[in-house]
Amino acid sequence: MLTARRENQLIDLRDMIGFTLDVAWEEIKLMRDHGDELERIAIVTDDQWLQWSGWLTRIFTNADVQVFEEYEPALIWSQAG
């Protein structure tokens, strides 16, 4: 039996203007629908609310989720998996 290759994803949210309920809902839907397709999710943000949201993402996916404040470490980590 063939298993689908799981992808890594790097999400850079440093330029995101604001975190709203709509954004949170879309993130939940994305993880619910596609969370099993991902191996690693690296989230780059310095916003406290987005960091908490990133940690909450773990509830909806089996992917390894890490939150970073800098892009380079996130890129290295996301490519290592």
Secondary structure as the mmCIF struct_conf table of DSSP 4:
data_model
#
loop_
_struct_conf.conf_type_id
_struct_conf.id
_struct_conf.beg_label_comp_id
_struct_conf.beg_label_asym_id
_struct_conf.beg_label_seq_id
_struct_conf.end_label_comp_id
_struct_conf.end_label_asym_id
_struct_conf.end_label_seq_id
HELX_LH_PP_P HELX_LH_PP_P1 ALA A 4 ARG A 6
STRN STRN1 GLU A 7 ASP A 12
TURN_TY1_P TURN_TY1_P1 ARG A 14 ASP A 15
HELX_RH_AL_P HELX_RH_AL_P1 LEU A 21 HIS A 34
HELX_RH_3T_P HELX_RH_3T_P1 GLY A 35 GLU A 37
STRN STRN2 LEU A 38 VAL A 44
HELX_RH_AL_P HELX_RH_AL_P2 GLN A 48 LEU A 56
HELX_RH_3T_P HELX_RH_3T_P2 THR A 57 PHE A 60
BEND BEND1 ASN A 62 ALA A 63
STRN STRN3 ASP A 64 PHE A 68
BEND BEND2 GLU A 69 GLU A 70
HELX_RH_AL_P HELX_RH_AL_P3 TYR A 71 ALA A 80
#
